[in-house]
Amino acid sequence: MEHSNNSADGSFKMIGNWEQQSNLLKEKFPQLTISDLKFEDGKKNELLTRVQERLNKGREEVIKIIRKGQPDKK
């Protein structure tokens, strides 16, 4: 499953199984809630903003954290 959104985030795409990825993020960052990690098609920016605010990190850093949990493109 691949989700794409044309935005200021350039080529960042949500790929792979988001449920698995979000569970890994919750393990690594216990302060994240199910609500913080809720992802809906076309609402990638809202997800990134919630995670940014909860982790008190910049957008690019949050994107890097999420990318680390995504499967490698082949």
C-alpha positions as CSV (number, residue, x, y, z in Angstrom):
1,M,0.0,0.0,0.0
2,E,1.5,3.3,-1.0
3,H,0.1,6.7,-0.1
4,S,1.3,9.9,-1.7
5,N,0.4,13.5,-1.3
6,N,1.8,16.4,-3.3
7,S,3.0,18.8,-0.6
8,A,6.0,20.7,0.6
9,D,7.4,17.4,1.8
10,G,8.5,16.6,-1.7
11,S,8.9,12.9,-2.4
12,F,8.0,11.6,1.1
13,K,5.5,8.8,0.8
14,M,3.9,6.5,3.3
15,I,4.7,3.0,2.1
16,G,4.3,-0.4,3.6
17,N,2.0,-1.5,6.4
18,W,1.3,1.6,8.5
19,E,-0.2,-0.5,11.4
20,Q,3.0,-2.3,11.8
21,Q,5.1,0.8,11.5
22,S,2.9,2.7,13.9
23,N,3.3,-0.1,16.5
24,L,7.1,0.1,16.2
25,L,6.9,3.9,16.6
26,K,4.8,3.5,19.8
27,E,7.4,1.1,21.2
28,K,10.3,3.4,20.4
29,F,8.4,6.6,21.5
30,P,5.9,5.6,24.3
31,Q,4.6,9.2,24.4
32,L,2.9,8.6,21.0
33,T,-0.8,7.6,21.2
34,I,-3.0,5.7,18.9
35,S,-4.7,9.0,18.0
36,D,-1.3,10.6,17.2
37,L,-0.5,7.8,14.8
38,K,-3.9,7.6,13.0
39,F,-3.3,7.9,9.3
40,E,-6.0,8.6,6.7
41,D,-5.5,8.8,3.0
42,G,-4.7,12.3,1.9
43,K,-4.0,13.4,5.5
44,K,-0.2,12.8,5.7
45,N,0.5,16.4,6.8
46,E,-1.9,16.1,9.7
47,L,-0.1,12.9,10.9
48,L,3.3,14.5,10.6
49,T,2.1,17.6,12.5
50,R,0.7,15.5,15.4
51,V,3.9,13.4,15.7
52,Q,6.0,16.6,15.5
53,E,4.1,18.2,18.3
54,R,4.1,15.0,20.5
55,L,7.8,14.4,20.0
56,N,8.8,18.1,20.0
57,K,10.8,17.5,16.9
58,G,11.1,19.2,13.5
59,R,9.2,18.0,10.4
60,E,12.3,16.7,8.6
61,E,13.4,14.8,11.7
62,V,9.9,13.2,12.0
63,I,10.0,12.2,8.3
64,K,13.4,10.6,8.9
65,I,12.1,8.7,11.9
66,I,9.1,7.4,9.9
67,R,11.3,6.5,6.9
68,K,13.5,4.3,9.1
69,G,10.5,2.1,9.8
70,Q,9.4,1.8,6.2
71,P,10.3,-1.2,4.0
72,D,13.1,-0.6,1.5
73,K,11.9,0.2,-2.0
74,K,13.1,-2.3,-4.5
